[in-house]
Amino acid sequence: MNPESLIRVTVCVNRKLGTTEDEFNKYWAYKHGPLATEWLQRNGIIRYVQYEDFEAAFLDPHYLKVIQPDEKNLIDMDTISVTIGAEYVVIDDGKIVKEHAREQNPEDQKVEQPLKDKIILITGGASGIGLSLTKQCHAQGAKVLVSDIRTTPSFETFASSKPNILYVQSDVTKWSDFDKVFAACEKKWNDVPDFYGICAGLFEPPFSHFWNDPEENGYKQVEVNVSHPIKLTRLAMRKSLGRSKKSTAPLYCATKHAIIGFVKSLKDTEPLTGVKITTICPGLVNTPLFTSDKASQFSFAESKALSPDLVAKHMIDLLQKKEYVCGTMLELSMTGPRLIPEWNIPAPEGEGTGQELQAGEMMKALLGPIEASLAKEKGTSKL
Ligand SMILES: NC(=O)c1ccc[n+]([C@@H]2O[C@H](COP(=O)([O-])OP(=O)(O)OC[C@H]3O[C@@H](n4cnc5c(N)ncnc54)[C@H](O)[C@@H]3O)[C@@H](O)[C@H]2O)c1
């Protein structure tokens, strides 16, 4: 620490008549301040700060009632000179300050993970929701990597001569195309994405339509709407870990959620088809699904597992009983059956429903193999 004492000089000035407070502050910060900085720096000024007027504080009832009377006990009020307000630091620690925090939009200050200068990969970014996302991210200063099977005139117009937008023609159902997208990103920005906006989607197109059922080998709509978000989520983890940028059974859970959505969306179809569609959502069940490795990872215990017979019984009820209408989702746990409502679903309760997996030791067992696989991808595995 430098033991030499610093000398502070405070000069109080009034704004030029006809200048608003905002004009004064901006002029000072961006015109007058920069004009004076080098001269000040050359002359050994370590810190140069502007204080703006802060008249409102002196109109505050608390000041008038409490503080002002008390000041008289302490201060010679006839000689007082006050400066209160925000600081515009133009030189700090002997260096010129170029950015003034005061000028930031208060809304921006609430953002914890700003997009500015970050890379976002947007699938389906050439149309609809994805295109809007592309535009908004670009406006926030992000580098936008658009993966779409085709462009649109609106996208072309928007993206033209914008160096921060990179379009890579790619099909999200062809996983090798993701390599193409990441390679293009590395080539242009020498980095992997920081954010992902998964917007590519299909809505019952003729080539992948449930009712027409034209496909012989898998459902394109499922590949785009379910598989690609899952695959890209996995790739995002892999890429981020690989660059040291900054779950349990996510694929399984996602497939199960997909089926819930599927059943929900079919709830009104029975009159059309004569087919009632329901689903059962049991907690832990004692079946060969739990191979020995999974049994230890997921802390399987017979005492908290349902019997397959009980589950089958409830399935027969679902099939046979009129009370279980099309679209029914029946939860079955150690505490008994529960109809899952369409919206605002409270979490299941009791042993074997997965809630207890949050507990310390169980969580450790659950995450063990995941951590090992992540360590492999980080390159820190000892294997
Ligand atoms: N539009 C709605 O009302 C609505 C409502 C809720 C959810 N969504 C979902 O939002 C997402 C975006 O939908 P949108 O309304 O913007 O539709 P959109 O058709 O405007 O955009 C979808 C984009 O996905 C692209 N795409 C389709 N298949 C692709 C593939 N195989 N590879 C790469 N890109 C492919 C399309 O080319 C298109 O640019 C979808 O997942 C959709 O299901 C839409």
The ligand as an SDF file (V2000), in Angstrom:
LIG
                    3D

 44 48  0  0  0  0  0  0  0  0999 V2000
  -46.8950  -22.4290  -32.8930 N   0  0  0  0  0  0  0  0  0  0  0  0
  -47.5170  -22.7940  -31.8000 C   0  0  0  0  0  0  0  0  0  0  0  0
  -48.7140  -22.5390  -31.5700 O   0  0  0  0  0  0  0  0  0  0  0  0
  -46.7680  -23.5400  -30.8070 C   0  0  0  0  0  0  0  0  0  0  0  0
  -47.3230  -23.6920  -29.5550 C   0  0  0  0  0  0  0  0  0  0  0  0
  -46.6350  -24.4150  -28.6100 C   0  0  0  0  0  0  0  0  0  0  0  0
  -45.4240  -24.9880  -28.9380 C   0  0  0  0  0  0  0  0  0  0  0  0
  -44.8970  -24.7980  -30.1650 N   0  0  0  0  0  0  0  0  0  0  0  0
  -43.6170  -25.4300  -30.4460 C   0  0  0  0  0  0  0  0  0  0  0  0
  -42.6570  -24.4280  -30.6900 O   0  0  0  0  0  0  0  0  0  0  0  0
  -41.6450  -24.9230  -31.5920 C   0  0  0  0  0  0  0  0  0  0  0  0
  -41.4660  -23.9640  -32.7580 C   0  0  0  0  0  0  0  0  0  0  0  0
  -42.6840  -23.9320  -33.5250 O   0  0  0  0  0  0  0  0  0  0  0  0
  -43.1090  -22.7570  -34.4690 P   0  0  0  0  0  0  0  0  0  0  0  0
  -44.5420  -22.4630  -34.2020 O   0  0  0  0  0  0  0  0  0  0  0  0
  -42.1350  -21.6790  -34.4180 O   0  0  0  0  0  0  0  0  0  0  0  0
  -43.0640  -23.5160  -35.8720 O   0  0  0  0  0  0  0  0  0  0  0  0
  -42.3410  -23.1890  -37.2400 P   0  0  0  0  0  0  0  0  0  0  0  0
  -42.8190  -24.2020  -38.2140 O   0  0  0  0  0  0  0  0  0  0  0  0
  -42.5240  -21.8140  -37.5460 O   0  0  0  0  0  0  0  0  0  0  0  0
  -40.8170  -23.4250  -36.9450 O   0  0  0  0  0  0  0  0  0  0  0  0
  -40.3140  -24.6850  -36.8040 C   0  0  0  0  0  0  0  0  0  0  0  0
  -38.9530  -24.7190  -37.4560 C   0  0  0  0  0  0  0  0  0  0  0  0
  -38.4120  -26.0200  -37.2930 O   0  0  0  0  0  0  0  0  0  0  0  0
  -37.7210  -26.3510  -38.4760 C   0  0  0  0  0  0  0  0  0  0  0  0
  -37.5890  -27.7980  -38.6140 N   0  0  0  0  0  0  0  0  0  0  0  0
  -38.5580  -28.7030  -38.7740 C   0  0  0  0  0  0  0  0  0  0  0  0
  -38.0380  -29.9120  -38.9360 N   0  0  0  0  0  0  0  0  0  0  0  0
  -36.6920  -29.7710  -38.8630 C   0  0  0  0  0  0  0  0  0  0  0  0
  -35.6040  -30.6560  -38.9630 C   0  0  0  0  0  0  0  0  0  0  0  0
  -35.7830  -31.9620  -39.1770 N   0  0  0  0  0  0  0  0  0  0  0  0
  -34.3710  -30.1610  -38.8430 N   0  0  0  0  0  0  0  0  0  0  0  0
  -34.1710  -28.8380  -38.6340 C   0  0  0  0  0  0  0  0  0  0  0  0
  -35.1640  -27.9540  -38.5340 N   0  0  0  0  0  0  0  0  0  0  0  0
  -36.4110  -28.4090  -38.6720 C   0  0  0  0  0  0  0  0  0  0  0  0
  -38.5890  -25.7810  -39.5620 C   0  0  0  0  0  0  0  0  0  0  0  0
  -37.8890  -25.6730  -40.7960 O   0  0  0  0  0  0  0  0  0  0  0  0
  -38.9890  -24.4650  -38.9650 C   0  0  0  0  0  0  0  0  0  0  0  0
  -38.0710  -23.4730  -39.2970 O   0  0  0  0  0  0  0  0  0  0  0  0
  -42.1080  -26.3100  -32.0160 C   0  0  0  0  0  0  0  0  0  0  0  0
  -41.4580  -27.2830  -31.2160 O   0  0  0  0  0  0  0  0  0  0  0  0
  -43.5930  -26.2830  -31.7020 C   0  0  0  0  0  0  0  0  0  0  0  0
  -44.0890  -27.5710  -31.4850 O   0  0  0  0  0  0  0  0  0  0  0  0
  -45.5370  -24.1010  -31.0970 C   0  0  0  0  0  0  0  0  0  0  0  0
  1  2  1  0
  2  3  2  0
  2  4  1  0
  4  5  1  0
  4 44  2  0
  5  6  2  0
  6  7  1  0
  7  8  2  0
  8  9  1  0
  8 44  1  0
  9 10  1  0
  9 42  1  0
 10 11  1  0
 11 12  1  0
 11 40  1  0
 12 13  1  0
 13 14  1  0
 14 15  2  0
 14 16  1  0
 14 17  1  0
 17 18  1  0
 18 19  2  0
 18 20  1  0
 18 21  1  0
 21 22  1  0
 22 23  1  0
 23 24  1  0
 23 38  1  0
 24 25  1  0
 25 26  1  0
 25 36  1  0
 26 27  1  0
 26 35  1  0
 27 28  2  0
 28 29  1  0
 29 30  1  0
 29 35  2  0
 30 31  1  0
 30 32  2  0
 32 33  1  0
 33 34  2  0
 34 35  1  0
 36 37  1  0
 36 38  1  0
 38 39  1  0
 40 41  1  0
 40 42  1  0
 42 43  1  0
M  CHG  2   8   1  16  -1
M  END
$$$$
